[in-house]
């Protein structure tokens, strides 16, 4: 990953109830914020997202 990209970082030790893991969107641990925005622009996600 380039140092000019924003990376997704987990901040909670466990997923909160009702969240959807970003892995369900096909994103891995090395995904960037841009990857997430691109994926969300092609889908409608009504639930909060959880990293992991």
PDB file of N, CA, C, O and CB in Angstrom:
ATOM      1  N   UNK A   1       0.840  -1.171   0.000  1.00  0.00           N
ATOM      2  CA  UNK A   1       0.000   0.000   0.000  1.00  0.00           C
ATOM      3  C   UNK A   1       0.887   1.236   0.000  1.00  0.00           C
ATOM      4  O   UNK A   1       1.909   1.286   0.683  1.00  0.00           O
ATOM      5  CB  UNK A   1      -0.956  -0.004   1.210  1.00  0.00           C
ATOM      6  N   UNK A   2       0.491   2.201  -0.753  1.00  0.00           N
ATOM      7  CA  UNK A   2       1.208   3.472  -0.838  1.00  0.00           C
ATOM      8  C   UNK A   2       0.917   4.304   0.418  1.00  0.00           C
ATOM      9  O   UNK A   2      -0.168   4.193   0.988  1.00  0.00           O
ATOM     10  CB  UNK A   2       0.801   4.254  -2.128  1.00  0.00           C
ATOM     11  N   UNK A   3       1.848   5.114   0.845  1.00  0.00           N
ATOM     12  CA  UNK A   3       1.664   5.913   2.056  1.00  0.00           C
ATOM     13  C   UNK A   3       0.682   7.058   1.875  1.00  0.00           C
ATOM     14  O   UNK A   3       0.349   7.733   2.849  1.00  0.00           O
ATOM     15  CB  UNK A   3       2.984   6.460   2.508  1.00  0.00           C
ATOM     16  N   UNK A   4       0.212   7.296   0.670  1.00  0.00           N
ATOM     17  CA  UNK A   4      -0.757   8.363   0.449  1.00  0.00           C
ATOM     18  C   UNK A   4      -2.193   7.849   0.462  1.00  0.00           C
ATOM     19  O   UNK A   4      -3.119   8.633   0.252  1.00  0.00           O
ATOM     20  CB  UNK A   4      -0.472   9.055  -0.867  1.00  0.00           C
ATOM     21  N   UNK A   5      -2.405   6.561   0.701  1.00  0.00           N
ATOM     22  CA  UNK A   5      -3.748   5.988   0.747  1.00  0.00           C
ATOM     23  C   UNK A   5      -4.228   5.913   2.187  1.00  0.00           C
ATOM     24  O   UNK A   5      -3.432   5.735   3.108  1.00  0.00           O
ATOM     25  CB  UNK A   5      -3.772   4.590   0.097  1.00  0.00           C
ATOM     26  N   UNK A   6      -5.535   6.048   2.375  1.00  0.00           N
ATOM     27  CA  UNK A   6      -6.130   5.885   3.694  1.00  0.00           C
ATOM     28  C   UNK A   6      -6.550   4.435   3.857  1.00  0.00           C
ATOM     29  O   UNK A   6      -7.303   3.911   3.036  1.00  0.00           O
ATOM     30  CB  UNK A   6      -7.340   6.841   3.892  1.00  0.00           C
ATOM     31  N   UNK A   7      -6.074   3.787   4.901  1.00  0.00           N
ATOM     32  CA  UNK A   7      -6.410   2.388   5.149  1.00  0.00           C
ATOM     33  C   UNK A   7      -7.553   2.292   6.148  1.00  0.00           C
ATOM     34  O   UNK A   7      -7.746   3.176   6.983  1.00  0.00           O
ATOM     35  CB  UNK A   7      -5.182   1.615   5.665  1.00  0.00           C
ATOM     36  N   UNK A   8      -8.311   1.198   6.046  1.00  0.00           N
ATOM     37  CA  UNK A   8      -9.374   0.927   7.006  1.00  0.00           C
ATOM     38  C   UNK A   8      -8.753   0.279   8.237  1.00  0.00           C
ATOM     39  O   UNK A   8      -7.987  -0.676   8.109  1.00  0.00           O
ATOM     40  CB  UNK A   8     -10.481   0.014   6.387  1.00  0.00           C
ATOM     41  N   UNK A   9      -9.065   0.778   9.408  1.00  0.00           N
ATOM     42  CA  UNK A   9      -8.530   0.226  10.647  1.00  0.00           C
ATOM     43  C   UNK A   9      -9.674  -0.135  11.582  1.00  0.00           C
ATOM     44  O   UNK A   9     -10.592   0.658  11.791  1.00  0.00           O
ATOM     45  CB  UNK A   9      -7.567   1.225  11.326  1.00  0.00           C
ATOM     46  N   UNK A  10      -9.611  -1.329  12.140  1.00  0.00           N
ATOM     47  CA  UNK A  10     -10.613  -1.736  13.120  1.00  0.00           C
ATOM     48  C   UNK A  10     -10.395  -1.006  14.433  1.00  0.00           C
ATOM     49  O   UNK A  10      -9.255  -0.862  14.873  1.00  0.00           O
ATOM     50  CB  UNK A  10     -10.571  -3.251  13.342  1.00  0.00           C
ATOM     51  N   UNK A  11     -11.465  -0.542  15.068  1.00  0.00           N
ATOM     52  CA  UNK A  11     -11.314   0.174  16.332  1.00  0.00           C
ATOM     53  C   UNK A  11     -12.014  -0.533  17.490  1.00  0.00           C
ATOM     54  O   UNK A  11     -11.812  -0.157  18.644  1.00  0.00           O
ATOM     55  CB  UNK A  11     -11.854   1.580  16.194  1.00  0.00           C
ATOM     56  N   UNK A  12     -12.816  -1.528  17.215  1.00  0.00           N
ATOM     57  CA  UNK A  12     -13.513  -2.265  18.272  1.00  0.00           C
ATOM     58  C   UNK A  12     -12.962  -3.679  18.343  1.00  0.00           C
ATOM     59  O   UNK A  12     -12.498  -4.227  17.344  1.00  0.00           O
ATOM     60  CB  UNK A  12     -15.046  -2.286  18.022  1.00  0.00           C
ATOM     61  N   UNK A  13     -13.018  -4.260  19.526  1.00  0.00           N
ATOM     62  CA  UNK A  13     -12.495  -5.615  19.681  1.00  0.00           C
ATOM     63  C   UNK A  13     -13.466  -6.664  19.159  1.00  0.00           C
ATOM     64  O   UNK A  13     -13.071  -7.800  18.898  1.00  0.00           O
ATOM     65  CB  UNK A  13     -12.181  -5.889  21.138  1.00  0.00           C
ATOM     66  N   UNK A  14     -14.730  -6.291  19.005  1.00  0.00           N
ATOM     67  CA  UNK A  14     -15.713  -7.215  18.436  1.00  0.00           C
ATOM     68  C   UNK A  14     -16.772  -6.416  17.681  1.00  0.00           C
ATOM     69  O   UNK A  14     -16.986  -5.230  17.935  1.00  0.00           O
ATOM     70  CB  UNK A  14     -16.369  -8.090  19.547  1.00  0.00           C
ATOM     71  N   UNK A  15     -17.415  -7.090  16.765  1.00  0.00           N
ATOM     72  CA  UNK A  15     -18.435  -6.416  15.950  1.00  0.00           C
ATOM     73  C   UNK A  15     -19.651  -6.072  16.803  1.00  0.00           C
ATOM     74  O   UNK A  15     -20.032  -6.833  17.692  1.00  0.00           O
ATOM     75  CB  UNK A  15     -18.854  -7.303  14.754  1.00  0.00           C
ATOM     76  N   UNK A  16     -20.245  -4.943  16.529  1.00  0.00           N
ATOM     77  CA  UNK A  16     -21.458  -4.531  17.221  1.00  0.00           C
ATOM     78  C   UNK A  16     -22.660  -5.218  16.596  1.00  0.00           C
ATOM     79  O   UNK A  16     -22.624  -5.554  15.412  1.00  0.00           O
ATOM     80  CB  UNK A  16     -21.624  -3.000  17.177  1.00  0.00           C
ATOM     81  N   UNK A  17     -23.724  -5.436  17.360  1.00  0.00           N
ATOM     82  CA  UNK A  17     -24.926  -6.073  16.804  1.00  0.00           C
ATOM     83  C   UNK A  17     -25.473  -5.285  15.612  1.00  0.00           C
ATOM     84  O   UNK A  17     -25.553  -4.057  15.655  1.00  0.00           O
ATOM     85  CB  UNK A  17     -26.012  -6.203  17.888  1.00  0.00           C
ATOM     86  N   UNK A  18     -25.840  -5.989  14.569  1.00  0.00           N
ATOM     87  CA  UNK A  18     -26.428  -5.360  13.388  1.00  0.00           C
ATOM     88  C   UNK A  18     -25.442  -4.865  12.360  1.00  0.00           C
ATOM     89  O   UNK A  18     -25.854  -4.311  11.341  1.00  0.00           O
ATOM     90  CB  UNK A  18     -27.258  -4.240  13.804  1.00  0.00           C
ATOM     91  N   UNK A  19     -24.141  -5.045  12.590  1.00  0.00           N
ATOM     92  CA  UNK A  19     -23.152  -4.600  11.611  1.00  0.00           C
ATOM     93  C   UNK A  19     -22.902  -5.672  10.568  1.00  0.00           C
ATOM     94  O   UNK A  19     -23.127  -6.858  10.813  1.00  0.00           O
ATOM     95  CB  UNK A  19     -21.842  -4.226  12.302  1.00  0.00           C
ATOM     96  N   UNK A  20     -22.442  -5.253   9.418  1.00  0.00           N
ATOM     97  CA  UNK A  20     -22.104  -6.150   8.313  1.00  0.00           C
ATOM     98  C   UNK A  20     -20.591  -6.106   8.127  1.00  0.00           C
ATOM     99  O   UNK A  20     -20.034  -5.026   7.930  1.00  0.00           O
ATOM    100  CB  UNK A  20     -22.855  -5.746   6.986  1.00  0.00           C
ATOM    101  N   UNK A  21     -19.908  -7.258   8.186  1.00  0.00           N
ATOM    102  CA  UNK A  21     -18.449  -7.250   7.980  1.00  0.00           C
ATOM    103  C   UNK A  21     -18.093  -6.774   6.568  1.00  0.00           C
ATOM    104  O   UNK A  21     -18.773  -7.123   5.603  1.00  0.00           O
ATOM    105  CB  UNK A  21     -17.864  -8.661   8.223  1.00  0.00           C
ATOM    106  N   UNK A  22     -17.034  -5.982   6.451  1.00  0.00           N
ATOM    107  CA  UNK A  22     -16.614  -5.543   5.123  1.00  0.00           C
ATOM    108  C   UNK A  22     -16.174  -6.728   4.277  1.00  0.00           C
ATOM    109  O   UNK A  22     -16.170  -6.646   3.049  1.00  0.00           O
ATOM    110  CB  UNK A  22     -15.481  -4.520   5.229  1.00  0.00           C
ATOM    111  N   UNK A  23     -15.802  -7.832   4.926  1.00  0.00           N
ATOM    112  CA  UNK A  23     -15.435  -9.029   4.160  1.00  0.00           C
ATOM    113  C   UNK A  23     -16.637  -9.561   3.386  1.00  0.00           C
ATOM    114  O   UNK A  23     -16.461 -10.206   2.352  1.00  0.00           O
ATOM    115  CB  UNK A  23     -14.879 -10.122   5.095  1.00  0.00           C
ATOM    116  N   UNK A  24     -17.865  -9.302   3.868  1.00  0.00           N
ATOM    117  CA  UNK A  24     -19.069  -9.692   3.125  1.00  0.00           C
ATOM    118  C   UNK A  24     -19.194  -8.910   1.824  1.00  0.00           C
ATOM    119  O   UNK A  24     -19.891  -9.341   0.905  1.00  0.00           O
ATOM    120  CB  UNK A  24     -20.320  -9.477   3.985  1.00  0.00           C
ATOM    121  N   UNK A  25     -18.525  -7.767   1.740  1.00  0.00           N
ATOM    122  CA  UNK A  25     -18.519  -6.968   0.516  1.00  0.00           C
ATOM    123  C   UNK A  25     -17.382  -7.371  -0.415  1.00  0.00           C
ATOM    124  O   UNK A  25     -17.240  -6.827  -1.510  1.00  0.00           O
ATOM    125  CB  UNK A  25     -18.411  -5.488   0.855  1.00  0.00           C
ATOM    126  N   UNK A  26     -16.571  -8.332   0.032  1.00  0.00           N
ATOM    127  CA  UNK A  26     -15.448  -8.782  -0.781  1.00  0.00           C
ATOM    128  C   UNK A  26     -14.165  -8.010  -0.537  1.00  0.00           C
ATOM    129  O   UNK A  26     -13.214  -8.137  -1.307  1.00  0.00           O
ATOM    130  CB  UNK A  26     -15.806  -8.687  -2.217  1.00  0.00           C
ATOM    131  N   UNK A  27     -14.121  -7.210   0.523  1.00  0.00           N
ATOM    132  CA  UNK A  27     -12.929  -6.424   0.830  1.00  0.00           C
ATOM    133  C   UNK A  27     -12.081  -7.143   1.868  1.00  0.00           C
ATOM    134  O   UNK A  27     -12.608  -7.732   2.812  1.00  0.00           O
ATOM    135  CB  UNK A  27     -13.314  -5.020   1.330  1.00  0.00           C
ATOM    136  N   UNK A  28     -10.777  -7.093   1.693  1.00  0.00           N
ATOM    137  CA  UNK A  28      -9.847  -7.737   2.616  1.00  0.00           C
ATOM    138  C   UNK A  28      -9.257  -6.761   3.607  1.00  0.00           C
ATOM    139  O   UNK A  28      -9.628  -5.588   3.640  1.00  0.00           O
ATOM    140  CB  UNK A  28      -8.740  -8.411   1.855  1.00  0.00           C
ATOM    141  N   UNK A  29      -8.330  -7.259   4.418  1.00  0.00           N
ATOM    142  CA  UNK A  29      -7.696  -6.441   5.462  1.00  0.00           C
ATOM    143  C   UNK A  29      -6.826  -5.332   4.879  1.00  0.00           C
ATOM    144  O   UNK A  29      -6.520  -4.362   5.571  1.00  0.00           O
ATOM    145  CB  UNK A  29      -6.855  -7.321   6.376  1.00  0.00           C
ATOM    146  N   UNK A  30      -6.424  -5.462   3.618  1.00  0.00           N
ATOM    147  CA  UNK A  30      -5.588  -4.430   2.998  1.00  0.00           C
ATOM    148  C   UNK A  30      -6.408  -3.428   2.182  1.00  0.00           C
ATOM    149  O   UNK A  30      -5.845  -2.654   1.409  1.00  0.00           O
ATOM    150  CB  UNK A  30      -4.541  -5.079   2.105  1.00  0.00           C
ATOM    151  N   UNK A  31      -7.725  -3.437   2.348  1.00  0.00           N
ATOM    152  CA  UNK A  31      -8.592  -2.520   1.607  1.00  0.00           C
ATOM    153  C   UNK A  31      -8.348  -1.084   2.052  1.00  0.00           C
ATOM    154  O   UNK A  31      -8.007  -0.824   3.206  1.00  0.00           O
ATOM    155  CB  UNK A  31     -10.073  -2.895   1.802  1.00  0.00           C
ATOM    156  N   UNK A  32      -8.526  -0.173   1.131  1.00  0.00           N
ATOM    157  CA  UNK A  32      -8.387   1.252   1.440  1.00  0.00           C
ATOM    158  C   UNK A  32      -9.774   1.891   1.516  1.00  0.00           C
ATOM    159  O   UNK A  32     -10.774   1.274   1.150  1.00  0.00           O
ATOM    160  CB  UNK A  32      -7.507   1.972   0.371  1.00  0.00           C
ATOM    161  N   UNK A  33      -9.816   3.122   1.991  1.00  0.00           N
ATOM    162  CA  UNK A  33     -11.073   3.860   2.038  1.00  0.00           C
ATOM    163  C   UNK A  33     -11.635   4.006   0.623  1.00  0.00           C
ATOM    164  O   UNK A  33     -12.847   3.926   0.423  1.00  0.00           O
ATOM    165  CB  UNK A  33     -10.869   5.252   2.693  1.00  0.00           C
ATOM    166  N   UNK A  34     -10.762   4.217  -0.348  1.00  0.00           N
ATOM    167  CA  UNK A  34     -11.201   4.305  -1.746  1.00  0.00           C
ATOM    168  C   UNK A  34     -11.849   3.021  -2.226  1.00  0.00           C
ATOM    169  O   UNK A  34     -12.849   3.065  -2.943  1.00  0.00           O
ATOM    170  CB  UNK A  34     -10.031   4.643  -2.642  1.00  0.00           C
ATOM    171  N   UNK A  35     -11.290   1.865  -1.840  1.00  0.00           N
ATOM    172  CA  UNK A  35     -11.895   0.575  -2.192  1.00  0.00           C
ATOM    173  C   UNK A  35     -13.306   0.473  -1.617  1.00  0.00           C
ATOM    174  O   UNK A  35     -14.233   0.033  -2.296  1.00  0.00           O
ATOM    175  CB  UNK A  35     -11.022  -0.595  -1.680  1.00  0.00           C
ATOM    176  N   UNK A  36     -13.457   0.885  -0.357  1.00  0.00           N
ATOM    177  CA  UNK A  36     -14.761   0.825   0.294  1.00  0.00           C
ATOM    178  C   UNK A  36     -15.758   1.747  -0.403  1.00  0.00           C
ATOM    179  O   UNK A  36     -16.892   1.345  -0.662  1.00  0.00           O
ATOM    180  CB  UNK A  36     -14.638   1.201   1.776  1.00  0.00           C
ATOM    181  N   UNK A  37     -15.348   2.974  -0.707  1.00  0.00           N
ATOM    182  CA  UNK A  37     -16.246   3.910  -1.384  1.00  0.00           C
ATOM    183  C   UNK A  37     -16.641   3.413  -2.765  1.00  0.00           C
ATOM    184  O   UNK A  37     -17.794   3.557  -3.170  1.00  0.00           O
ATOM    185  CB  UNK A  37     -15.594   5.276  -1.498  1.00  0.00           C
ATOM    186  N   UNK A  38     -15.701   2.833  -3.486  1.00  0.00           N
ATOM    187  CA  UNK A  38     -16.008   2.290  -4.806  1.00  0.00           C
ATOM    188  C   UNK A  38     -17.009   1.147  -4.697  1.00  0.00           C
ATOM    189  O   UNK A  38     -17.953   1.075  -5.484  1.00  0.00           O
ATOM    190  CB  UNK A  38     -14.729   1.809  -5.501  1.00  0.00           C
ATOM    191  N   UNK A  39     -16.816   0.262  -3.738  1.00  0.00           N
ATOM    192  CA  UNK A  39     -17.732  -0.864  -3.542  1.00  0.00           C
ATOM    193  C   UNK A  39     -19.117  -0.373  -3.134  1.00  0.00           C
ATOM    194  O   UNK A  39     -20.124  -0.870  -3.638  1.00  0.00           O
ATOM    195  CB  UNK A  39     -17.180  -1.828  -2.481  1.00  0.00           C
ATOM    196  N   UNK A  40     -19.175   0.593  -2.227  1.00  0.00           N
ATOM    197  CA  UNK A  40     -20.469   1.104  -1.768  1.00  0.00           C
ATOM    198  C   UNK A  40     -21.206   1.871  -2.854  1.00  0.00           C
ATOM    199  O   UNK A  40     -22.433   1.963  -2.814  1.00  0.00           O
ATOM    200  CB  UNK A  40     -20.278   1.996  -0.559  1.00  0.00           C
ATOM    201  N   UNK A  41     -20.488   2.422  -3.822  1.00  0.00           N
ATOM    202  CA  UNK A  41     -21.151   3.149  -4.907  1.00  0.00           C
ATOM    203  C   UNK A  41     -21.907   2.206  -5.835  1.00  0.00           C
ATOM    204  O   UNK A  41     -22.767   2.643  -6.600  1.00  0.00           O
ATOM    205  CB  UNK A  41     -20.129   3.954  -5.705  1.00  0.00           C
ATOM    206  N   UNK A  42     -21.588   0.908  -5.772  1.00  0.00           N
ATOM    207  CA  UNK A  42     -22.255  -0.089  -6.613  1.00  0.00           C
ATOM    208  C   UNK A  42     -23.284  -0.904  -5.844  1.00  0.00           C
ATOM    209  O   UNK A  42     -23.930  -1.771  -6.432  1.00  0.00           O
ATOM    210  CB  UNK A  42     -21.231  -1.018  -7.224  1.00  0.00           C
ATOM    211  N   UNK A  43     -23.456  -0.658  -4.566  1.00  0.00           N
ATOM    212  CA  UNK A  43     -24.390  -1.414  -3.728  1.00  0.00           C
ATOM    213  C   UNK A  43     -25.140  -0.454  -2.822  1.00  0.00           C
ATOM    214  O   UNK A  43     -24.748   0.697  -2.634  1.00  0.00           O
ATOM    215  CB  UNK A  43     -23.647  -2.488  -2.889  1.00  0.00           C
ATOM    216  N   UNK A  44     -26.229  -0.962  -2.270  1.00  0.00           N
ATOM    217  CA  UNK A  44     -26.892  -0.201  -1.207  1.00  0.00           C
ATOM    218  C   UNK A  44     -26.782  -1.028   0.071  1.00  0.00           C
ATOM    219  O   UNK A  44     -27.327  -2.128   0.163  1.00  0.00           O
ATOM    220  CB  UNK A  44     -28.407   0.115  -1.564  1.00  0.00           C
ATOM    221  N   UNK A  45     -26.080  -0.489   1.040  1.00  0.00           N
ATOM    222  CA  UNK A  45     -25.890  -1.163   2.319  1.00  0.00           C
ATOM    223  C   UNK A  45     -26.607  -0.335   3.370  1.00  0.00           C
ATOM    224  O   UNK A  45     -26.253   0.818   3.612  1.00  0.00           O
ATOM    225  CB  UNK A  45     -24.366  -1.343   2.667  1.00  0.00           C
ATOM    226  N   UNK A  46     -27.620  -0.931   3.996  1.00  0.00           N
ATOM    227  CA  UNK A  46     -28.407  -0.204   4.980  1.00  0.00           C
ATOM    228  C   UNK A  46     -27.868  -0.364   6.396  1.00  0.00           C
ATOM    229  O   UNK A  46     -28.209   0.426   7.276  1.00  0.00           O
ATOM    230  CB  UNK A  46     -29.837  -0.664   4.929  1.00  0.00           C
ATOM    231  N   UNK A  47     -27.031  -1.371   6.630  1.00  0.00           N
ATOM    232  CA  UNK A  47     -26.506  -1.632   7.972  1.00  0.00           C
ATOM    233  C   UNK A  47     -25.121  -1.008   8.130  1.00  0.00           C
ATOM    234  O   UNK A  47     -24.402  -0.838   7.146  1.00  0.00           O
ATOM    235  CB  UNK A  47     -26.444  -3.151   8.247  1.00  0.00           C
ATOM    236  N   UNK A  48     -24.745  -0.667   9.361  1.00  0.00           N
ATOM    237  CA  UNK A  48     -23.374  -0.199   9.601  1.00  0.00           C
ATOM    238  C   UNK A  48     -22.368  -1.288   9.238  1.00  0.00           C
ATOM    239  O   UNK A  48     -22.686  -2.476   9.295  1.00  0.00           O
ATOM    240  CB  UNK A  48     -23.192   0.225  11.078  1.00  0.00           C
ATOM    241  N   UNK A  49     -21.165  -0.884   8.867  1.00  0.00           N
ATOM    242  CA  UNK A  49     -20.131  -1.837   8.476  1.00  0.00           C
ATOM    243  C   UNK A  49     -19.175  -2.095   9.622  1.00  0.00           C
ATOM    244  O   UNK A  49     -18.872  -1.200  10.411  1.00  0.00           O
ATOM    245  CB  UNK A  49     -19.364  -1.331   7.258  1.00  0.00           C
ATOM    246  N   UNK A  50     -18.702  -3.333   9.705  1.00  0.00           N
ATOM    247  CA  UNK A  50     -17.699  -3.719  10.701  1.00  0.00           C
ATOM    248  C   UNK A  50     -16.463  -4.199   9.974  1.00  0.00           C
ATOM    249  O   UNK A  50     -16.569  -4.938   8.995  1.00  0.00           O
ATOM    250  CB  UNK A  50     -18.239  -4.821  11.661  1.00  0.00           C
ATOM    251  N   UNK A  51     -15.294  -3.793  10.434  1.00  0.00           N
ATOM    252  CA  UNK A  51     -14.048  -4.265   9.841  1.00  0.00           C
ATOM    253  C   UNK A  51     -13.704  -5.615  10.424  1.00  0.00           C
ATOM    254  O   UNK A  51     -13.918  -5.885  11.606  1.00  0.00           O
ATOM    255  CB  UNK A  51     -12.899  -3.261  10.075  1.00  0.00           C
ATOM    256  N   UNK A  52     -13.159  -6.459   9.554  1.00  0.00           N
ATOM    257  CA  UNK A  52     -12.738  -7.761  10.071  1.00  0.00           C
ATOM    258  C   UNK A  52     -13.028  -8.891   9.154  1.00  0.00           C
ATOM    259  O   UNK A  52     -12.722 -10.040   9.474  1.00  0.00           O
ATOM    260  CB  UNK A  52     -13.376  -8.027  11.358  1.00  0.00           C
TER     261      UNK A  52
END
